[in-house]
């Protein structure tokens, strides 16, 4: 498919708001599922993440929309992976802060995005505002982005991390102004991917993942699996591989907002990744170069 028209930033943002706000989400069902597992041996946890979108005003190739992802440090599980800022729900703190976010007193959740979220019903609005709060709190901890510099655009369907018994609740936020990120120990760096690059079919390939049997996942997994992946080399950096749940979140966003679906994988681009025993726990060593 052709690259969507992105020349009008305000028009793009309004399109994203409208399409996300009218697309189905499953937050009520998934929250009920998590609650049904409380106290059982098969316990599942909830996590909120935020897909950050920013428009750079610079002219030429340096300008335009970018996605701002984090590269996880070696001190945390899934080291080296790209992910959205976010993390586990903190029931007490996030429910307390949610009232401020949901009130409309801050610029985070206002206007049409708020109206569309409210139209989904009171329970779903509560869940959206809770996981938005959760994701923004974690983003502040991880990269020190001011929550007041983020505008909620909409929610995406949940994603299941089966091997970790976790349900991810993604939301999309627009970073209003340029921001100097200050990653904490959990984040190696912030990676910016131009939105236009994600529409380039030649950047998609196959990631072959080999998993050591001693990797302490909560569930049994196959020793070798193939996944779709997206490959991108930041200016002056090394090639980064976007895969797994984060790629699923990004692709769902592209599908809903722009009608872009995963292209046929480029058979000439096959990447291999070996998951060491510390993949699920972090190796507590220095970050990789």
N, C-alpha and C positions, 0 to 999 in steps of 0.2 A: 504494500500500500504506500501511497505518497506520504511524505512527511507532513503532518498537520500544520496549518498556518499558525505561526506563533509570533507574528510581528506585532500584534496588538496585545500588550501585556494585560491590560484591564479586561479585554474581551476574553483572553485565555482564562484568567482567574474566574470570571463570571461563568464561563462554560464549565469549569471544574466544579464550582459550587453547585450549579444546577444539576449536573449529571451525578455527582456524588450524593446530593441531597435527595434524589429521586430513585437511586438504586437500592435494591433490597439489602438489608444487613440482618445478621442473626444473633445479635447480642443477648436478647432475652433468653433464647434457647440455650446458648452456650453458657451463660451464667447459671441457668437452672441446672445444666449438666454438671458444672463444677460443684454446685451446692449439693447435688445428689451423691457426690463421691466423698464429701467431707466425712471424716471419721472412718472411712473404709481403707482397706489395704491398697486399693486402686485410686489413690488420691490424686486429683489434678489441681494445678495452680493457675492463676490468672496473671497476665502481664500486659501492660499498656505500652505501646511504642508509637512514635510519631515520625511520619515521613515528611521531612522538611524540604520545602520548595522555596527557592529564592530567585528573584530576577535581578541580574546584574545590569546596570545601566550603561556599562562601557560599550563602545561601538565595536563592530566586527566580531571576530571569533571569541573575544573575551567577554562579550555581552550575552544576554539572553537568560533563559531559565536554567537553573541547575538543581539537582537533587543533592542534599548534603547528608552523607552517611558517615558513620564512624567505623574505623578499623579497630577491632578489639585487640587489646594488649595481651601479652603472654601471661598476665597475672590472673586472667579470668577464663571461664570455660569458653570453648570455641575460639581460641586465640588465632588472630590473623584474619578471621572472617569479617566481611562487611555487614553491618547491620544498621537498623534505624535506632536513634537514641531511644532509650526506654528501659524498662525492667519490671521487676515483680511488683504487684499491687501491695501497698501498705494499707491494710484495711482502715486503721484508725486515722492516720494522718491524711490519707487521700480522701476519705469521706468527709473529714472536717474541712479541708481546703476546697472540696468540690462545691460547697455552697457559695463560696466567693466567685468561682469561675462561672457557675450556672446562673448567678444572680443577674448577670448582664452589667454589673458595675465596673467590670474591667473590659478592655478592648479585645479580649481573647475570643469570647463567644458572643457575638452581637450580629445584628442585621439579618440578612437572608440566610446565612448558614444556621443561625439560631432558630429562625422561623421554620426552616425545613426539618431541623432536628426535633423541634417541638411538635411538628405535625406527625411524627412517627408515634407519638403517645408518650405519656408521662414516664413509664418505666424505661423505655428505650432512651429518652432524653437523659434520665438519671444515669443510665449505664454509660452513655456517650460522655457526659460531663465527668463521670468518675474516671474513666480510662484516659480521657484528655488530661485531667489533673494529674493522674498517675504518670503519664508519659512526660508531661512538662516538668514535674518534680525531678524525675530521673534525668531528663535532658539538662536541667540546671546543675545537677550533681556531676554529670559526666563531662559536659563541655561548657558549662557556665553561660548558657544562653538565657537571657532574661525572658521569662514567660510573657511579659507584657509586650515583647517584640515579636510575638507569634500570633497570627490570626488563624483561627480554626476555619478550615474550608469544608470539611466533611469527614465522614467515617467510612472505613472499608470493611468488608466482611472479615470475620475472624480467621485466623490461621492456626492449625494444630501442629504442635511440635510433639509428635507421637513418642519419640525416643526419650523425651524429657517429661512426659505427662504434663504438658503445659499448653494452655490456650492463649494465643496472642490476639489482642484487640488493637488493630492499627487505626490511627487517625491521621489526617493530612493537615499540615499547617504551613502557612506562608510566613517566611521570615521577612518582616517589613523593611528593615534597614540592614546594611552591612554590619557584620558583627565579628569581633575578634574572639574566636573560640579559645578556651583555656582547658584543654583535656585533663581529666584527672588520671589517676594511675590505671584505671580500667580501659582507657582509650589510648591507642598509639598515635592516631592522628585523625583528622577529619578529611574525608575524600569527597570532592565535588565532581559530579558526573553531569555534563551538559544534557539537557532533556533531549536535544536533537540526536545525540549519540545513541540513545536508547531505541530510536526508530531505524537504526542502521542494521539490517539483517546480517551483514557480514561480521558483526561483532558477537554474534551468538555462536556457541559451540557446545561441546559435550564435556562434562567433567566426570571422569572415572574416579570414584572414591574407593580406596582400599582401607578397610577397618580392621585393626588388630582385635583379636577376640577378647583382650583384657580391658578394652575401653569400657569404663563403668557406666554404660547407658542403663536406664531403668528398664528398658525392654530389649528383647532380642532383635538383632538386625542382621541383614545379610552381609557377608564379608566383603563383597565387591558390588557396587551399585553405580549406575550411570544417572547423571542429573543434567538437565539443561543449565547452561551458564551464560553469563554476559562478561565480555572481556574489555577492559578499558585501561589505558595507560595515561595517568595524569601528567601534565607538563612537568618535565624534569624528574619524573618518578618511575616506578616499576609497574609492570602489568598487574592489575588487580582483577580478581575473579569474584564476581557476584553470583551467588547460587543459593540454593536452599530456601528457607522460609522468607528471607529478605527479598530474593528475586521474585518469589511468588507474590509478595505484597506489591512490589514495584510493577509487575506485569498486570496484576489486578487493577491497579491505579491507571495504567496506560489503557487497559481495555475499557474501563468504565468512562474515563475522561476523554479518550480520543479514539476509541474503537480499534486500538492496536492489539493484535494477538500475537502470541509467540510464533515466530516464523519457523519454517523448516530449518532444523539445525544444520549449520555448516559442517559437513562431514570432514572437512580438512582441518578443523580446529578441535582437537581433542587434547584436553589437559588432564594430567593425573595428580591426584592429591592423596597423600597417605596420612590417615588419622592415627596419631600416636596415642599411647595409653592416657596421657594427660589432656587429651582434647576435651573431655567432659568436665575437667576440674581446673585447668590452668596449670602451667608448669612452674610458676613462681620464679621464673628466670627473667633476664632482661628482655625488653621488647626486641622483636626481630628487626633487622635493618630495612 
